Amino acid sequence: MAFAATETAGLGQTEALMGIVPGGGGTQYLRDRVGRNRALEVVLTADLFDAETAASYGWINRALPADRIDAYVDRVARNIAALPDGVIEAAKRALPADDFEDGLLRENDAWAAQFAPPAAAQLMSKALSNGAQTPAGERDNEAMLRSFPH
């Protein structure tokens, strides 16, 4: 389950701006949550999506005001913890996760192939030297990456 604060959350997959596709299961889990068309929108636009849009897409379960999110998540956790023995396990068996093996292999092949062209290495190097993996860089990753010539 995933929940996000309406005032501050921003979800995105910016890898395309670095000349690569998301790896580590990013494309597969995203497609499973939002569907292929919306996953393509997320990956290929590299836009930052607000919590309400992410919730309407199915990317997250629910968008809540920041001052209510902790209480809501606490209530969900307490309700789940209070279920009779065996219910959680039965629900997980009844709603199995997809087998992502083939998709993960395709994703890895697509991701790895993007490292051969020099553009990806140049874009990633420039991003790192401009603070892409710092807290400040992470907050405005999309704008920084879009400022680089492609």
C-alpha positions in Angstrom: 0.0 0.0 0.0 1.1 3.5 -0.7 -0.2 6.9 0.6 0.9 10.4 -0.1 0.5 13.9 1.3 -1.5 16.2 -1.0 0.5 19.3 -0.2 4.0 17.9 -0.7 4.1 14.6 -2.6 5.5 14.4 -6.1 6.0 11.1 -7.9 7.9 10.7 -11.1 10.2 8.6 -13.2 12.8 10.9 -14.6 15.2 8.4 -16.1 14.2 9.2 -19.7 15.8 12.6 -19.2 19.1 10.8 -18.5 18.7 8.7 -21.7 17.6 5.5 -19.9 14.5 3.8 -18.8 13.6 3.0 -15.2 15.2 -0.1 -13.9 14.9 -2.2 -10.7 11.4 -3.2 -11.5 10.2 0.4 -12.0 8.5 -0.1 -15.3 6.9 -3.4 -14.3 5.5 -2.2 -10.9 4.3 1.0 -12.5 2.5 -0.8 -15.4 0.9 -3.1 -12.9 -0.4 -0.2 -10.8 -1.5 2.3 -13.5 -1.8 0.3 -16.8 0.4 0.4 -19.9 -0.9 3.7 -21.3 -0.4 5.7 -18.2 2.9 4.0 -17.5 4.1 5.1 -20.9 2.9 8.7 -20.0 4.8 8.7 -16.7 8.0 7.2 -18.2 8.1 9.2 -21.5 7.0 12.6 -20.1 9.3 12.3 -17.1 6.8 14.7 -15.4 6.3 15.1 -11.7 2.8 14.0 -10.7 0.9 15.3 -7.7 -0.7 13.1 -5.1 -4.2 13.5 -6.4 -3.2 12.5 -9.9 -1.1 9.6 -8.7 -4.2 8.4 -6.7 -6.5 8.8 -9.6 -4.1 6.8 -11.8 -3.8 4.0 -9.1 -0.1 4.7 -8.5 -0.9 5.2 -4.8 -3.8 4.0 -2.8 -4.9 7.4 -1.5 -3.8 11.1 -1.3 -4.5 12.7 2.0 -3.7 16.1 3.7 -0.4 15.9 5.5 -2.0 16.5 8.8 -4.3 13.5 8.4 -2.0 11.0 6.7 -0.4 9.6 9.9 -3.7 9.0 11.6 -5.1 7.4 8.5 -2.2 5.0 8.0 -2.2 4.2 11.7 -5.9 3.3 11.5 -5.3 1.1 8.5 -2.5 -0.7 10.2 -4.5 -1.2 13.4 -7.5 -2.5 11.5 -5.3 -5.0 9.6 -3.5 -6.1 12.8 -6.9 -6.7 14.5 -8.1 -9.2 11.8 -8.7 -12.8 12.9 -5.8 -15.2 12.4 -5.3 -16.4 8.9 -7.3 -13.6 7.1 -4.2 -11.6 6.0 -2.5 -14.7 4.6 -5.7 -15.8 2.9 -6.2 -12.4 1.3 -2.6 -12.5 0.0 -3.2 -15.9 -1.5 -6.4 -14.8 -3.1 -4.8 -11.7 -4.6 -1.4 -12.9 -5.7 1.2 -10.6 -7.1 1.9 -11.0 -10.8 4.9 -13.0 -11.9 7.1 -10.2 -13.2 10.0 -12.4 -14.4 9.6 -11.9 -18.1 8.9 -8.2 -17.6 11.9 -7.7 -15.4 14.1 -9.4 -18.0 12.7 -7.1 -20.8 13.2 -4.1 -18.5 16.7 -5.0 -17.8 17.5 -5.5 -21.5 16.0 -2.1 -22.3 17.8 -0.4 -19.4 21.2 -2.0 -20.2 20.9 -1.2 -23.9 20.6 2.5 -23.1 24.1 2.6 -21.6 25.8 1.8 -24.9 25.1 5.3 -26.5 27.4 8.0 -25.0 24.5 10.3 -24.4 23.2 8.5 -21.2 26.7 8.5 -19.6 27.1 12.2 -20.4 23.7 13.1 -19.0 24.2 11.0 -15.9 27.6 12.5 -15.2 26.3 16.0 -15.7 23.3 15.3 -13.4 25.6 13.9 -10.7 28.0 16.9 -10.9 24.9 19.2 -10.5 23.7 17.4 -7.4 21.1 15.0 -8.7 21.5 12.7 -5.8 21.5 15.3 -3.1 18.3 16.2 -1.1 18.1 19.6 -3.0 18.7 17.9 -6.3 16.1 15.3 -5.7 13.5 18.0 -4.9 13.9 19.6 -8.4 15.4 16.7 -10.4 13.0 17.1 -13.3 13.8 20.8 -13.9 17.5 20.2 -13.6 17.5 17.3 -16.0 15.3 19.2 -18.5 17.8 22.1 -18.5 20.5 19.8 -20.1 20.7 19.8 -23.9 19.9 16.4 -25.3 
